[in-house]
Amino acid sequence: MTPLLKYYYHFLTTASERRHFHKVRIKSLKETIDDILINKKSISRYGDGELKIMLNRGGIVFQRESPELSDRLKEVIAADLNNLIIALPGPLCSVRNENLNSRFFWLRFINLYGNVLAEYLDANKLYGNAGISRFYLGLKNKSLARDILERLKKIWDQREILIVEGQLTRMGVGNDLFANATSLRRVLCPAEHAFEKYPEILAAAKRHGADKLILIALGPTATVLSHDLARSGLWAIDIGHLDVEYMWMLSRARTRIPIKGRYLSELSGDGDLEIAEADRDSYDQSIVETIA
């Protein structure tokens, strides 16, 4: 590490220690997954994008900021439902398990937004760990990724699942992530600014998700949707980035790389969005509704 980076890291670390986040309690990845699996809990996850939109500090690439979305995210983070986990990024509590790039990112985030964010967090509450879908690339010890993945796959083992995702997300296409599920159906939603179609998305998830495990990959919309489905008695998991992390793990990637057939908002350019011919029929047959 260069002297400049050492100074920058020291500055961020000492500054963050003056924040309130050492009082926030967040479960480990394994504890969070076990709570979902054993108690059949839904989960609403907050990443940096959801937190920024909630705080009215700007939108993200695929979701415009709006007062309505900000208000809903504030409502969900304060929710107290017995069947719903509210999950925060683990690095808000500790960055010791993160690699260097991830540490820089989260310590900077805390210093930029920590004071205002602390107003929305409850020191007496035990939060879930939002990193269950970010189990590979940002972790310092990547040997843990396989164990976390196997725990996650137990959630949908021998279950019928409904995936609610963006039109170019294509979770499980070209890999065996959901090979142990008994059936898989999809509701496709807009790849960008999905919250603007929220009433239609909520109705479709309820219509097709009864008696199924509902997995959602839809950015901030998924955070709100999991809450609303849980409130209706359905089992909904905001699973977000899981499929992409799995593909990076299989590729032994050390940085974010394009994935064939996937739209990745975190990378510039569209890449190759064509689905492999061998996967086309099964993917098309899995789609039960498309929300334009």
C-alpha positions in Angstrom: 0.0 0.0 0.0 1.4 3.4 -0.9 1.9 6.1 1.8 -1.0 8.1 0.3 -3.4 5.1 0.5 -2.2 4.3 4.0 -3.0 7.9 5.1 -6.4 7.8 3.3 -7.3 4.5 5.0 -6.2 5.8 8.4 -8.3 8.9 7.9 -11.4 6.9 7.0 -10.9 4.4 9.8 -10.4 6.9 12.5 -13.2 9.2 11.2 -15.7 6.2 11.1 -14.9 5.4 14.7 -16.5 8.6 15.7 -19.8 7.6 14.1 -22.7 5.7 15.7 -22.4 2.5 13.7 -20.5 0.6 16.3 -23.8 0.5 18.2 -25.7 -1.1 15.3 -26.1 -4.9 15.6 -26.0 -6.9 12.4 -26.1 -10.7 12.2 -23.5 -12.7 10.4 -24.2 -14.0 6.9 -24.7 -17.6 8.2 -27.1 -16.4 11.0 -29.2 -14.4 8.5 -29.5 -17.4 6.2 -30.4 -19.7 9.0 -33.1 -17.3 10.2 -34.6 -17.4 6.7 -34.3 -21.1 6.3 -35.4 -22.3 9.8 -38.1 -19.7 10.5 -39.2 -19.2 6.8 -38.8 -15.5 7.1 -38.9 -13.0 4.3 -36.1 -10.5 4.0 -35.9 -6.9 2.7 -32.3 -5.8 2.1 -30.7 -2.3 2.1 -27.6 -1.8 0.1 -25.9 1.6 -0.6 -28.3 2.4 -3.3 -31.4 1.8 -1.2 -30.0 3.8 1.6 -29.1 6.7 -0.6 -32.5 6.8 -2.2 -34.1 6.6 1.3 -32.0 9.6 2.4 -32.9 11.6 -0.8 -29.2 11.6 -1.8 -29.7 10.6 -5.4 -30.9 7.6 -7.5 -28.9 4.8 -8.9 -28.2 3.7 -12.5 -31.3 1.6 -12.9 -33.7 3.3 -10.5 -34.6 7.0 -10.4 -35.0 8.7 -7.1 -38.6 9.6 -6.1 -40.3 10.9 -3.0 -42.7 7.9 -3.0 -39.8 5.4 -3.1 -37.9 7.2 -0.4 -41.0 7.2 1.8 -41.6 3.5 1.2 -38.0 2.7 2.1 -38.3 4.7 5.3 -41.4 2.8 6.1 -39.9 -0.6 5.5 -36.7 0.0 7.5 -38.8 0.8 10.5 -41.1 -2.2 10.0 -41.6 -4.7 12.8 -43.1 -7.8 11.3 -42.5 -11.2 12.9 -42.0 -12.8 9.5 -39.7 -10.2 8.0 -35.9 -9.6 8.4 -34.7 -6.0 7.8 -31.1 -6.4 6.5 -28.3 -3.8 6.4 -24.9 -4.0 4.9 -22.5 -5.8 7.3 -19.7 -3.3 6.8 -21.9 -0.7 8.6 -21.0 -2.7 11.7 -17.5 -3.9 10.8 -15.3 -4.0 7.8 -12.9 -6.6 9.1 -14.2 -9.3 6.6 -14.1 -7.0 3.6 -11.3 -6.7 1.0 -9.4 -3.5 0.7 -11.6 -2.0 -2.1 -14.8 -2.8 -0.2 -13.4 -1.3 3.0 -12.6 2.0 1.2 -16.1 2.0 -0.3 -18.0 1.5 3.0 -15.8 3.6 5.2 -16.3 6.5 2.7 -20.0 5.8 2.7 -20.2 5.9 6.5 -18.4 9.2 6.5 -20.6 10.8 3.9 -24.0 9.6 5.1 -23.4 8.2 8.6 -24.9 11.0 10.7 -28.2 11.3 8.8 -28.5 7.5 8.4 -28.1 6.9 12.1 -31.4 8.7 12.7 -33.2 5.8 10.9 -31.5 3.0 12.7 -32.4 1.4 16.0 -29.6 0.4 18.4 -31.9 -2.0 20.2 -32.7 -3.9 17.0 -30.8 -6.9 15.6 -30.7 -6.5 11.8 -30.1 -9.1 9.2 -27.0 -9.0 6.9 -27.8 -7.7 3.5 -24.6 -9.3 2.2 -26.2 -12.7 1.7 -26.4 -11.9 -2.0 -22.9 -10.4 -2.1 -21.1 -13.4 -0.7 -18.0 -13.5 -2.9 -16.4 -10.6 -4.6 -16.2 -8.1 -1.7 -15.1 -10.7 1.0 -11.4 -10.9 2.0 -11.7 -14.7 2.6 -13.3 -16.1 -0.5 -13.0 -19.6 0.8 -16.2 -18.9 2.8 -18.2 -18.3 -0.4 -18.9 -22.0 -1.1 -20.3 -22.7 2.3 -22.6 -19.6 2.2 -23.8 -20.6 -1.3 -24.7 -24.1 -0.1 -26.6 -22.7 2.8 -28.6 -20.4 0.5 -29.5 -23.2 -1.9 -31.1 -25.1 1.0 -33.8 -22.3 1.2 -35.3 -23.4 -2.2 -34.4 -27.0 -2.0 -37.4 -29.1 -3.4 -39.6 -26.0 -3.5 -41.6 -24.3 -6.2 -40.2 -20.9 -6.8 -41.3 -17.7 -8.5 -38.6 -15.3 -9.6 -39.6 -11.6 -9.9 -36.7 -10.0 -11.8 -35.7 -7.4 -14.4 -36.1 -8.4 -18.0 -32.3 -8.9 -18.5 -31.5 -10.3 -15.0 -32.1 -13.9 -16.0 -31.3 -15.5 -12.7 -30.2 -19.1 -12.9 -29.9 -19.1 -16.7 -26.7 -21.0 -17.8 -25.9 -22.2 -14.3 -27.2 -24.7 -11.7 -28.1 -22.2 -9.0 -31.8 -23.4 -8.9 -31.3 -27.0 -10.0 -32.6 -28.3 -6.7 -35.9 -26.5 -7.0 -38.9 -28.5 -8.0 -40.2 -25.8 -10.4 -39.2 -22.3 -11.5 -41.5 -19.6 -13.0 -40.7 -16.0 -13.7 -42.4 -12.6 -13.7 -40.3 -10.2 -15.9 -40.3 -6.5 -14.9 -38.7 -3.4 -16.5 -34.9 -3.6 -16.4 -34.8 0.0 -15.3 -37.0 2.2 -13.1 -39.1 -0.7 -12.1 -40.7 1.1 -9.1 -42.7 3.2 -11.6 -44.7 0.0 -12.3 -44.9 -1.1 -8.7 -48.7 -1.7 -8.4 -48.6 -4.0 -11.4 -45.5 -5.8 -10.1 -47.1 -6.3 -6.6 -50.3 -7.7 -8.2 -48.4 -10.1 -10.4 -46.2 -11.4 -7.5 -49.3 -12.1 -5.5 -51.1 -13.7 -8.4 -48.3 -16.1 -9.4 -46.6 -16.4 -6.0 -49.3 -18.0 -3.9 -47.9 -21.3 -2.4 -44.5 -20.5 -3.8 -41.2 -19.2 -2.5 -40.8 -15.8 -4.1 -37.2 -14.7 -5.0 -36.9 -11.0 -6.1 -34.0 -9.3 -7.9 -35.3 -5.8 -8.6 -33.1 -3.3 -6.8 -34.9 -1.0 -4.4 -38.2 -2.2 -5.7 -37.4 -5.6 -4.2 -36.8 -4.1 -0.8 -40.3 -2.7 -0.7 -41.9 -5.7 -2.5 -40.6 -8.3 0.0 -42.0 -6.2 2.8 -45.5 -5.9 1.2 -45.6 -9.6 0.3 -44.5 -10.7 3.8 -47.3 -8.4 5.2 -49.7 -10.4 3.0 -48.5 -13.7 4.5 -46.3 -14.7 1.5 -42.6 -15.9 1.7 -40.5 -13.4 -0.2 -36.7 -13.1 -0.4 -35.0 -10.0 -1.8 -32.1 -12.0 -3.3 -30.7 -9.3 -5.5 -27.2 -9.9 -6.7 -26.9 -13.6 -5.9 -26.8 -15.0 -9.4 -24.1 -12.5 -10.5 -22.0 -13.3 -7.5 -22.3 -17.0 -8.2 -21.2 -16.5 -11.8 -18.2 -14.5 -10.6 -17.4 -17.2 -8.1 -17.5 -19.9 -10.8 -15.2 -17.7 -12.9 -12.9 -17.1 -9.9 -13.1 -13.4 -10.8 -11.2 -10.9 -8.7 -13.0 -7.9 -10.2 -16.4 -7.3 -11.8 -16.4 -8.8 -15.2 -19.2 -9.0 -17.9 -21.4 -12.1 -17.9 -22.9 -13.3 -21.1 -26.7 -12.9 -21.3 -26.8 -10.5 -18.2 -27.4 -6.8 -17.9 -25.0 -5.6 -15.2 -25.7 -2.1 -14.0 -22.3 -1.9 -12.2 -20.4 -2.2 -15.5 -20.4 0.3 -18.3 -21.7 -1.0 -21.7 -24.3 -3.6 -22.3 -22.0 -6.5 -23.1 -23.3 -9.6 -24.8 -27.0 -9.9 -23.8 -27.9 -12.9 -26.0 -28.9 -16.1 -24.1 -27.1 -19.2 -25.2 -29.2 -21.3 -27.6 -29.2 -24.3 -25.2 -30.9 -22.2 -22.5 -33.4 -20.3 -24.7 -36.3 -22.7 -24.7 -36.3 -23.4 -20.9 -36.0 -19.7 -20.2 -38.9 -18.7 -22.4 -41.1 -21.5 -21.0 -40.4 -20.3 -17.4 -41.9 -16.8 -18.1 -45.5 -16.5 -16.8 -45.9 -12.7 -17.2 -44.1 -9.8 -18.5 -44.7 -6.3 -17.2 -43.6 -3.8 -19.9 
